[in-house]
């Protein structure tokens, strides 16, 4: 275990004295409400958000004092609510803090290039002008070279009549794949699994699992321009040294100039979508990526607490519920407080945890506040790969991300579930909602949110999920996302409904 930064230790010491002052109030509150859900109040949700999204915490960027203070505050609330720690420190002592080592990196643009070799002729390309780099790839591996293999859309579903890996070998080669899958392909061949393959990240994982050393994604020029602008901003943002989802498999997005060069003489033209679509070894075509990063270590961590179950057998199974605690910090001297993104979800988790602790569920419930979501779901990815309890004991993950506005892309609450993995979850959500707060749930298929928050880490680990969100809005990732703009009545309703869903799943002997 990495040592916790001194600032976190100081914060936790301060929190200890706060707990002494709050103890009598907590004891009285325990007796006040017969219905545990009534402990979730607008007043307390507001207090949490006004604290977490205050200017003094300066946007809660991982590695900063503001995030450490937020982490200490969250720990104090879990302790006050009677939750137990579930992780252990380097000395074997219980702790609420799970260290996550992140890396701030800066790509050396002048020493980064992509070289395409066709029939012995080398064609070098500069980063940003003709290609953009995703998060994948080892930071200490400066050069990656291998033959190119075209794998179409990168879909491996032989049971459904579509297998782009049939007849080709990807071991130690570059997988060249198309970015966007036409609706006609989804409708005819992949109905029921479209969530997985709409996401290019999932297809990157499939390529890595097939032995690819890297992935080249063929993009339209419009898409490439959007990606280039986004990646140019991200090259100097904190990222992880062991990238999630694509593991150590670099992902390169290329424009039409490189695409034409790569695909000349091939049977299929991805730009015009003409020719015979077929996976094949691109003989005589080799790709080399040369890259240099300058890195700085960032110490951060997840906050993990548990309400232990009461049933002798079910207590060894876990419902997990979480939200990301971090935001993007200070940008161009403007503080991005992230009240909705995601102090709203974090505040709800703190209140729901208190209510669940009073309810004595049969199954155990893990409550999580993640670091590094804004950097690519890094905290949740670390958690599912370093779990303090066996991964197979986790039944469901519930993720709260931006639940404080009703003026986002959805007019109502988005309830996105992995219904293709387990249809029962959607039924649980709808039935619990109907008999409690009766919110209008948006059932639209928001595929763009499938891989954009912490539930995706659990999905990749095979754990069914539920995401509650209202989606993006005009204040998303702006300095205007402040505490006074949250709809606290709505936030209270979402929090109470989430509590009831957790209790339903925790007490059901046949949990989906």
BADRENKE-387432 format. One record per residue (C-alpha): residue number from 1; residue in one letter; y, x, z. Coordinates in steps of 0.05 Angstrom, whole numbers. Example, Ala and Ser with C-alpha at 12.3 -4.5 7.8 and 13.67 -1.06 7.14 Angstrom:
BEGIN
REC pos code      y      x      z
REC   1    A    -90    246    156
REC   2    S    -21    273    143
//
This chain:
BEGIN
REC pos code      y      x      z
REC   1    X      0      0      0
REC   2    X     69     25    -17
REC   3    X    116     31     42
REC   4    X    166    -25     47
REC   5    X    238     -3     36
REC   6    X    278      9    100
REC   7    X    326    -47     80
REC   8    X    268    -97     82
REC   9    X    247    -71    150
REC  10    X    318    -80    176
REC  11    X    321   -149    147
REC  12    X    256   -169    180
REC  13    X    280   -142    248
REC  14    X    342   -186    241
REC  15    X    298   -244    222
REC  16    X    258   -234    286
REC  17    X    320   -246    328
REC  18    X    337   -307    286
REC  19    X    269   -335    301
REC  20    X    280   -329    376
REC  21    X    345   -369    369
REC  22    X    312   -421    325
REC  23    X    248   -430    366
REC  24    X    271   -488    409
REC  25    X    299   -526    349
REC  26    X    233   -516    313
REC  27    X    192   -541    373
REC  28    X    234   -604    376
REC  29    X    229   -615    302
REC  30    X    153   -612    306
REC  31    X    154   -673    350
REC  32    X    208   -712    312
REC  33    X    171   -736    250
REC  34    X    104   -772    249
REC  35    X    102   -767    173
REC  36    X    102   -693    153
REC  37    X    134   -708     86
REC  38    X    196   -732    123
REC  39    X    208   -660    145
REC  40    X    229   -646     73
REC  41    X    302   -664     75
REC  42    X    362   -658     30
REC  43    X    400   -623     85
REC  44    X    349   -567     92
REC  45    X    339   -560     17
REC  46    X    414   -553     10
REC  47    X    417   -501     66
REC  48    X    363   -459     33
REC  49    X    396   -460    -35
REC  50    X    466   -447    -11
REC  51    X    438   -386     25
REC  52    X    392   -359    -30
REC  53    X    443   -372    -85
REC  54    X    503   -345    -48
REC  55    X    547   -290    -77
REC  56    X    527   -245    -19
REC  57    X    455   -240    -47
REC  58    X    484   -220   -115
REC  59    X    433   -254   -158
REC  60    X    369   -231   -123
REC  61    X    349   -177   -173
REC  62    X    284   -142   -152
REC  63    X    298    -75   -121
REC  64    X    366    -95    -94
REC  65    X    389   -110    -24
REC  66    X    401   -182    -44
REC  67    X    328   -193    -63
REC  68    X    305   -159      1
REC  69    X    349   -204     43
REC  70    X    322   -265      6
REC  71    X    251   -240     19
REC  72    X    265   -231     93
REC  73    X    295   -301     96
REC  74    X    233   -330     64
REC  75    X    188   -294    113
REC  76    X    229   -321    171
REC  77    X    220   -392    145
REC  78    X    145   -385    137
REC  79    X    139   -357    207
REC  80    X    182   -412    236
REC  81    X    139   -464    201
REC  82    X     75   -435    231
REC  83    X     44   -404    169
REC  84    X      1   -343    175
REC  85    X      4   -277    137
REC  86    X    -54   -265     90
REC  87    X    -42   -194     63
REC  88    X    -51   -129    102
REC  89    X     -9    -67    102
REC  90    X    -33      5     96
REC  91    X    -51      6    169
REC  92    X    -93    -57    164
REC  93    X    -42   -101    199
REC  94    X    -26   -172    175
REC  95    X     36   -178    133
REC  96    X     72   -231     91
REC  97    X     96   -179     42
REC  98    X     54   -157    -18
REC  99    X     85    -95    -49
REC 100    X     95    -95   -125
REC 101    X    118    -32   -159
REC 102    X    162    -45   -219
REC 103    X    194      4   -267
REC 104    X    264      3   -295
REC 105    X    259     34   -364
REC 106    X    305     54   -419
REC 107    X    278     64   -489
REC 108    X    302    127   -523
REC 109    X    322     96   -589
REC 110    X    335    162   -623
REC 111    X    263    185   -610
REC 112    X    228    120   -626
REC 113    X    201    104   -695
REC 114    X    145     68   -733
REC 115    X    112    107   -789
REC 116    X     71     68   -841
REC 117    X     26    111   -883
REC 118    X      0     80   -948
REC 119    X    -47    121   -991
REC 120    X    -21    186   -962
REC 121    X     53    168   -968
REC 122    X     93    163   -903
REC 123    X    148    112   -893
REC 124    X    187    120   -827
REC 125    X    226     61   -797
REC 126    X    276     60   -740
REC 127    X    270     13   -681
REC 128    X    317    -48   -683
REC 129    X    333    -40   -757
REC 130    X    263    -58   -782
REC 131    X    220    -69   -720
REC 132    X    225    -92   -648
REC 133    X    180    -74   -590
REC 134    X    151   -121   -539
REC 135    X    133   -102   -468
REC 136    X     65    -74   -484
REC 137    X     43     -2   -484
REC 138    X     34     53   -433
REC 139    X     99     88   -415
REC 140    X     68    157   -414
REC 141    X     33    149   -482
REC 142    X     85    174   -531
REC 143    X     46    167   -596
REC 144    X     -5    116   -620
REC 145    X    -39    124   -688
REC 146    X    -94     84   -722
REC 147    X   -117     47   -784
REC 148    X    -91    -23   -798
REC 149    X   -135    -85   -798
REC 150    X   -109   -153   -820
REC 151    X   -134   -208   -774
REC 152    X    -95   -267   -800
REC 153    X    -70   -310   -742
REC 154    X   -112   -271   -692
REC 155    X   -153   -333   -673
REC 156    X   -223   -326   -645
REC 157    X   -253   -396   -642
REC 158    X   -321   -391   -678
REC 159    X   -346   -455   -646
REC 160    X   -288   -492   -679
REC 161    X   -299   -461   -747
REC 162    X   -244   -409   -744
REC 163    X   -256   -335   -728
REC 164    X   -206   -284   -753
REC 165    X   -247   -227   -721
REC 166    X   -310   -240   -761
REC 167    X   -329   -182   -806
REC 168    X   -277   -133   -780
REC 169    X   -278    -80   -725
REC 170    X   -214    -71   -684
REC 171    X   -237    -15   -638
REC 172    X   -181     38   -637
REC 173    X   -144      5   -695
REC 174    X    -80    -34   -704
REC 175    X    -89   -110   -709
REC 176    X    -40   -138   -760
REC 177    X    -29   -212   -748
REC 178    X     16   -270   -769
REC 179    X     64   -297   -717
REC 180    X     69   -371   -730
REC 181    X      8   -416   -739
REC 182    X     20   -475   -787
REC 183    X     13   -545   -758
REC 184    X    -40   -559   -810
REC 185    X    -85   -505   -780
REC 186    X    -75   -531   -710
REC 187    X    -89   -603   -731
REC 188    X   -151   -589   -773
REC 189    X   -186   -534   -734
REC 190    X   -156   -523   -665
REC 191    X   -140   -591   -636
REC 192    X   -149   -584   -561
REC 193    X   -136   -509   -555
REC 194    X    -68   -505   -588
REC 195    X    -34   -484   -522
REC 196    X    -72   -418   -522
REC 197    X    -58   -399   -593
REC 198    X     13   -424   -600
REC 199    X     29   -366   -553
REC 200    X     29   -299   -588
REC 201    X     18   -266   -520
REC 202    X    -51   -299   -513
REC 203    X    -69   -272   -582
REC 204    X    -46   -203   -561
REC 205    X    -95   -206   -503
REC 206    X   -151   -226   -550
REC 207    X   -135   -167   -595
REC 208    X   -135   -120   -535
REC 209    X   -201   -148   -511
REC 210    X   -229   -134   -581
REC 211    X   -210    -61   -574
REC 212    X   -145    -58   -613
REC 213    X    -98     -1   -595
REC 214    X    -38    -42   -615
REC 215    X    -15   -105   -650
REC 216    X     33   -112   -709
REC 217    X     63   -182   -714
REC 218    X     89   -203   -783
REC 219    X    154   -243   -776
REC 220    X    201   -281   -820
REC 221    X    270   -248   -824
REC 222    X    302   -305   -784
REC 223    X    251   -298   -729
REC 224    X    257   -223   -730
REC 225    X    333   -226   -723
REC 226    X    326   -270   -661
REC 227    X    274   -224   -631
REC 228    X    314   -162   -647
REC 229    X    375   -188   -611
REC 230    X    333   -207   -551
REC 231    X    295   -142   -548
REC 232    X    358   -100   -558
REC 233    X    385   -130   -494
REC 234    X    318   -120   -459
REC 235    X    307    -47   -474
REC 236    X    350    -28   -414
REC 237    X    326    -84   -367
REC 238    X    274    -71   -313
REC 239    X    203    -79   -337
REC 240    X    135    -60   -310
REC 241    X     98      6   -321
REC 242    X     33    -32   -330
REC 243    X     53    -90   -375
REC 244    X     22   -158   -365
REC 245    X    -14   -199   -417
REC 246    X    -16   -145   -470
REC 247    X    -41    -93   -420
REC 248    X    -31    -24   -450
REC 249    X    -33    -52   -520
REC 250    X     36    -43   -554
REC 251    X     63   -102   -592
REC 252    X    108    -90   -652
REC 253    X    147   -145   -688
REC 254    X    165   -125   -759
REC 255    X    212   -153   -812
REC 256    X    198   -170   -884
REC 257    X    212    -99   -909
REC 258    X    154    -69   -871
REC 259    X    111   -131   -884
REC 260    X    117   -122   -959
REC 261    X     98    -49   -952
REC 262    X     38    -64   -908
REC 263    X     11   -122   -948
REC 264    X     21    -95  -1018
REC 265    X    -44    -98  -1056
REC 266    X    -76   -144  -1005
REC 267    X   -107   -211  -1024
REC 268    X    -60   -252   -981
REC 269    X     17   -251   -982
REC 270    X     42   -275   -914
REC 271    X    114   -281   -937
REC 272    X     98   -332   -992
REC 273    X     34   -357   -958
REC 274    X     -1   -347  -1025
REC 275    X    -67   -315  -1042
REC 276    X   -135   -314  -1008
REC 277    X   -130   -316   -932
REC 278    X   -182   -269   -905
REC 279    X   -187   -217   -850
REC 280    X   -200   -147   -877
REC 281    X   -195    -72   -864
REC 282    X   -130    -48   -896
REC 283    X   -161     15   -925
REC 284    X   -113     71   -938
REC 285    X    -61     42   -890
REC 286    X    -47     77   -824
REC 287    X      6     62   -772
REC 288    X     37    110   -722
REC 289    X     83     89   -665
REC 290    X    125    144   -633
REC 291    X    163    124   -570
REC 292    X    198    155   -510
REC 293    X    218    119   -446
REC 294    X    261    141   -388
REC 295    X    235    106   -325
REC 296    X    257     93   -253
REC 297    X    211     64   -200
REC 298    X    232     -1   -166
REC 299    X    200    -24   -101
REC 300    X    195    -99    -93
REC 301    X    143   -149    -72
REC 302    X    115   -220    -68
REC 303    X    118   -262     -4
REC 304    X     50   -293     12
REC 305    X     34   -341     69
REC 306    X    -24   -388     84
REC 307    X    -37   -454    118
REC 308    X   -110   -447    138
REC 309    X   -155   -506    124
REC 310    X   -191   -546    178
REC 311    X   -256   -562    142
REC 312    X   -311   -511    159
REC 313    X   -330   -503     86
REC 314    X   -268   -524     46
REC 315    X   -223   -477     86
REC 316    X   -252   -420     44
REC 317    X   -222   -451    -19
REC 318    X   -148   -448    -36
REC 319    X    -95   -489    -69
REC 320    X    -38   -442    -89
REC 321    X     34   -464    -94
REC 322    X     91   -419   -113
REC 323    X    159   -405   -144
REC 324    X    196   -343   -165
REC 325    X    247   -317   -116
REC 326    X    282   -268   -162
REC 327    X    338   -277   -212
REC 328    X    376   -231   -259
REC 329    X    428   -202   -212
REC 330    X    497   -180   -234
REC 331    X    513   -176   -309
REC 332    X    580   -149   -334
REC 333    X    609   -157   -264
REC 334    X    589   -230   -261
REC 335    X    541   -253   -206
REC 336    X    484   -296   -233
REC 337    X    466   -335   -171
REC 338    X    408   -374   -201
REC 339    X    413   -436   -159
REC 340    X    368   -477   -204
REC 341    X    332   -416   -232
REC 342    X    299   -411   -183
REC 343    X    329   -421   -115
REC 344    X    311   -494   -126
REC 345    X    237   -480   -132
REC 346    X    239   -429    -75
REC 347    X    274   -478    -29
REC 348    X    223   -531    -46
REC 349    X    165   -484    -30
REC 350    X    196   -468     39
REC 351    X    203   -542     55
REC 352    X    135   -562     27
REC 353    X    101   -506     66
REC 354    X    130   -533    131
REC 355    X    104   -603    115
REC 356    X     35   -578     96
REC 357    X     30   -537    159
REC 358    X     42   -601    199
REC 359    X    -11   -638    159
REC 360    X    -73   -595    174
REC 361    X   -105   -599    104
REC 362    X   -180   -590     95
REC 363    X   -172   -534     43
REC 364    X   -128   -474     55
REC 365    X    -61   -472     19
REC 366    X    -30   -407     -3
REC 367    X     46   -408    -11
REC 368    X     76   -355    -56
REC 369    X    146   -331    -73
REC 370    X    142   -282   -131
REC 371    X    183   -223   -152
REC 372    X    196   -202   -224
REC 373    X    188   -269   -260
REC 374    X    251   -256   -299
REC 375    X    221   -190   -321
REC 376    X    159   -223   -350
REC 377    X    121   -257   -294
REC 378    X    106   -189   -263
REC 379    X     98   -211   -191
REC 380    X     50   -267   -205
REC 381    X     11   -223   -253
REC 382    X      5   -171   -199
REC 383    X    -18   -224   -149
REC 384    X    -75   -250   -191
REC 385    X    -99   -179   -203
REC 386    X    -92   -159   -129
REC 387    X   -109   -223    -93
REC 388    X   -117   -222    -17
REC 389    X   -171   -275    -25
REC 390    X   -225   -278    -78
REC 391    X   -198   -303   -144
REC 392    X   -256   -351   -153
REC 393    X   -236   -389    -90
REC 394    X   -170   -410   -120
REC 395    X   -177   -481   -146
REC 396    X   -109   -497   -174
REC 397    X    -40   -465   -181
REC 398    X     23   -506   -175
REC 399    X     87   -474   -201
REC 400    X    158   -498   -188
REC 401    X    211   -469   -235
REC 402    X    279   -501   -244
REC 403    X    272   -570   -211
REC 404    X    345   -582   -190
REC 405    X    376   -612   -253
REC 406    X    364   -675   -294
REC 407    X    408   -654   -352
REC 408    X    361   -603   -382
REC 409    X    320   -610   -446
REC 410    X    281   -666   -412
REC 411    X    313   -729   -386
REC 412    X    260   -731   -333
REC 413    X    214   -683   -296
REC 414    X    168   -643   -340
REC 415    X     97   -644   -312
REC 416    X     59   -593   -354
REC 417    X    -14   -585   -336
REC 418    X    -72   -547   -364
REC 419    X   -104   -614   -381
REC 420    X   -146   -582   -436
REC 421    X   -179   -541   -380
REC 422    X   -186   -599   -332
REC 423    X   -161   -669   -351
REC 424    X   -167   -690   -278
REC 425    X   -104   -654   -258
REC 426    X    -58   -697   -300
REC 427    X    -90   -759   -271
REC 428    X    -78   -733   -200
REC 429    X     -5   -720   -214
REC 430    X      6   -788   -246
REC 431    X    -30   -827   -191
REC 432    X      4   -790   -134
REC 433    X     72   -798   -166
REC 434    X     60   -873   -178
REC 435    X     44   -888   -106
REC 436    X     99   -844    -76
REC 437    X    167   -827   -106
REC 438    X    151   -857   -174
REC 439    X    191   -808   -216
REC 440    X    192   -815   -291
REC 441    X    148   -758   -315
REC 442    X    160   -729   -384
REC 443    X     93   -723   -419
REC 444    X    120   -689   -481
REC 445    X     80   -627   -499
REC 446    X    129   -571   -483
REC 447    X     88   -515   -513
REC 448    X    147   -467   -508
REC 449    X    141   -469   -432
REC 450    X     66   -455   -432
REC 451    X     74   -379   -425
REC 452    X    144   -373   -396
REC 453    X    133   -379   -321
REC 454    X     86   -356   -266
REC 455    X     32   -408   -277
REC 456    X     14   -369   -340
REC 457    X    -13   -311   -299
REC 458    X    -61   -359   -265
REC 459    X    -80   -391   -331
REC 460    X   -100   -323   -358
REC 461    X   -143   -314   -297
REC 462    X   -179   -380   -312
REC 463    X   -144   -421   -257
REC 464    X   -119   -491   -276
REC 465    X    -45   -501   -265
REC 466    X     10   -553   -257
REC 467    X     82   -535   -275
REC 468    X    140   -578   -251
REC 469    X    206   -565   -285
REC 470    X    265   -599   -317
REC 471    X    273   -545   -369
REC 472    X    333   -507   -393
REC 473    X    404   -534   -390
REC 474    X    475   -510   -404
REC 475    X    479   -469   -339
REC 476    X    413   -433   -352
REC 477    X    423   -358   -343
REC 478    X    498   -364   -335
REC 479    X    544   -347   -276
REC 480    X    554   -423   -269
REC 481    X    485   -437   -241
REC 482    X    511   -448   -170
REC 483    X    488   -486   -109
REC 484    X    539   -542   -111
REC 485    X    513   -564   -180
REC 486    X    443   -580   -157
REC 487    X    420   -653   -155
REC 488    X    394   -653    -84
REC 489    X    369   -725    -84
REC 490    X    325   -709   -144
REC 491    X    303   -643   -114
REC 492    X    281   -678    -50
REC 493    X    239   -728    -91
REC 494    X    205   -673   -131
REC 495    X    191   -634    -68
REC 496    X    159   -694    -33
REC 497    X    118   -711    -94
REC 498    X     93   -639    -99
REC 499    X     74   -641    -25
REC 500    X     33   -703    -37
REC 501    X     -2   -672    -98
REC 502    X    -19   -610    -56
REC 503    X    -48   -653      0
REC 504    X    -87   -695    -49
REC 505    X   -119   -633    -79
REC 506    X   -129   -599    -12
REC 507    X   -166   -658     18
REC 508    X   -207   -681    -42
REC 509    X   -279   -657    -34
REC 510    X   -285   -657   -110
REC 511    X   -219   -624   -127
REC 512    X   -211   -618   -203
//
